[in-house]
Amino acid sequence: MAGLLLLGMLMAFPTLAQAARIGEVSEGNVLDRAIRFFSFRDPTVRIAVAGCVLLGLCCGLLGTFIVVRQFALVGDMLAHAVLPGIALGYLWTLSKQPLHLFLGAVGAGIIGAIVVSLIRQTTRLKRDTALGIVLGGFYGFGILLITLIQKLPGDKSGLKSFLFGSAAALSETDLGLIAVVSLVSLLILGLLFPQFRIASFDPTFATSVGIPSQAMHYLLMLLLAWAVVSALQAVGVVLVSALLVIPAATAYLLTDRLHRMAGLSMLFGMIAGAAGAFLSALQTGLPTGPFVVLSASALFVGAFLFAPNHGVVPRWSRQRHQSRKIRRENTLKAIFHLLENEGSDVAEGKVSHQALVDQRRRSPLLVDGEIAALVRHGLAESPDEQGRVTLTEAGRARAMEIVRNHRLWELFLTNAANIAPDHVHDDAEKIEHILGEDIVRELERSLDQPTEDPHGRVIPLAMEESGGSGI
Amino acid sequence: MSEIIPPFHWHLFLTEPWSAWYLDTTLRVIAMAFCVSASCGLVGVYLILRRLALVGDAISHSVLPGIVLAALVAHTLTGPAIIIGAIVAGFVTTVLIESIDHHSRVKTDAAIGIVFSALFALGVVMVTMFAGDLHIDADCVLFGNLAEVATQPGMPPALIQAGSVLLATILLIGFFFKDLLVSAFDPTLARSLGIRARWIHYGLMAWLSVTVVSAFEAVGSIIVVAMLIIPGATALLLTDRLWKALVLTVIHAAASTVIGYHVGLWLDSNLPAAMVVAGLGLFVIAWLFSPSQGLLPRAIGRQRLRDRLEREKVEARETTEKAESR
């Protein structure tokens, strides 16, 4: 809705519209604008880009700590709760003294954070409700004050621009403010990084080793309030929280270490800031904030899909790979069982297609596919004219390994865990595919080199021990 | 300060709004604000119980792209098209939040933050790009056009819409009372009773989108968040029973509407904001004085307990001393 507002504001306050957007400082087509943007000839562009990049850095850093604490929406709360502070800061001097507005806003933000903590500590209401009460209630109070201020004589357009401002409207003073806030945040968080790390993950432990976690919490809130207030100018109330949350969440998907996460988060914040400033410079009248947020969101979507460990696509392909491997191993095992039983359907070390279909309890078509997969992986030889299958050397070795794992595990469960022999099969059926070499050796040792499983069947020896003639 | 706070007169403050030539306006504005506030509050109770309070915040922002798309297609800013657009946007928001929640290690709160700001940013970009095709009154979105119901002749359509939303909300809650109750507190029991908890969840989200959209035309987009959460939070401070909480929510909505209306008239400020401030005041009163959970009654109870312990300690000491001296 801030966008509609921006729109209305530009119509209502033509003075504000003159250089309210980065895209308005230059003319021409997209290419010209891009070249002009990268030449950094316009001071407005320089300040806007520097502001966005610095904000990305600062918010990325602070966002790391609120995202890992699952406190992500505190930024949203602060962004709305500072409004009455800005109005009171204006009433203080009845002019737009940046310092007074800033102090008022930071004060209101801190009071908001304290009220949230108080509500949580003294009532049964949960954190999200507490955040919602402060967000909505303080915002309502701020709007009340602002409508009162509207009746006063004097220059008030700045109040609204403070709320829904855009990067091109940043002055050098604002840039200085952002730079100071970024520097202070970097310094404090850099110096107190170990303490903040402990307080973020385990406040109780932090208190026990003498870290004042309550004070650390409010220090973080103070830094956040500063960052939010200085970011309001560039991206507007609603989108500030995005600057805090999205880069940090993106980094969270890519690493498990907090310091790396903070570094990546700052990097993503800066990239999003620069990209947003660039995109909004491409056409006249585009706001900066939404483009910064959309750039950050694009980075998040990328990480969400393709992050090496936590991404959806790599995880999906790992699962697919694993389930295919399990299916192959189950086929191998079925062939091995048939060979082991030496029924009428086994001849010359070959298993008939029909027997395999019966053993696997699958449709002939699926079994064909499974055999083809074994052949592709060099585990079985191509079926002969009658469709009979035999295993290759490698296939036989792997089949024996699996059966061995299965039977060892069954024996282990019956002997060591005292589970009835007729209850161990399903468990072994799952674990046989993932038991590693070390665990198998361990099992052998603890079970005293067994030769029979609880059902009285022979545990096949590993290939090298049996001299390659297991079946 | 005297420049912004007008002098206080009981007559101006209390009686004038209810005098004959002002009565019509008063009734219309209060009815409109009450309908909006009560329907938001009722939905909000369930949001609070399901710990979804901030999803309300998220949906109140992320309906924007849905509204803009619907407005571009239907060339109007009222009516069923906008409602459908909002429901679709609300549904997309819910599904996106859940899929980030399920398919990655990012937690729910961060997922909410990501989804609503991304969708909102998309909406803002769409608004700026198609500004020429849309006729959106910016002040209406920030401050609401509550006072508009007073100036329209006859029965204002906005009031009819808000009234029907409130009526439908009450009917839906009445009809699905048990399902909503059970699925809010015990999803497992809900499943065993054959309640489709997921459908209840999505239905609640869809209805939330409807209330949010019909409310923000009247009171502004962010005030909606306050109206969703503050009445229910106040009610839940006062009672443990769900149906009592729902009744108290409606009472809170009515009280904050009336008080806020008078305060707003006196200060000559934005009416919805004044109503929210009144509602916040009522919340603070409940927080301090709620018989079961209030700060003061609890502090008094603790003090009494401490006194009693002290007294008993003294008595015990006296008894032992007596016993020893004997």
Interface residues (C-beta under 8 A of the other chain):
Chain A: M1 A2 G3 L4 L5 L6 L7 G8 M9 M11 A12 V67 Q70 F71 A72 L73 G75 D76 H80 L91 I119 T122 T123 R124 L125 K126 D128 T129 L131 G132 I133 L135 G136 G137 Y139 G140 F141 G142 I143 L144 T147 L148 I149 K151 L152 V238 L239 S241 A242 L244 V245 I246 A248 A249 Y252 L253 G285 L286 P287 G289 P290 F291 V293 L294 S297 F300 F304 H310 V312
Chain B: M1 E3 I4 I5 I48 R51 L52 A53 L54 G56 D57 H61 L64 I100 H103 S104 R105 V106 K107 D109 A110 A111 I112 G113 I114 S117 A118 F120 A121 L122 G123 V124 V125 V127 T128 M129 A131 I136 D137 A138 D139 V141 L142 F143 F216 G220 S221 I222 I223 V225 A226 M227 L228 I229 I230 A233 L236 L237 L267 D268 S269 N270 P272 A273 A274 M275 V276 V277 G279 L280 F283 W287 Q293 L295
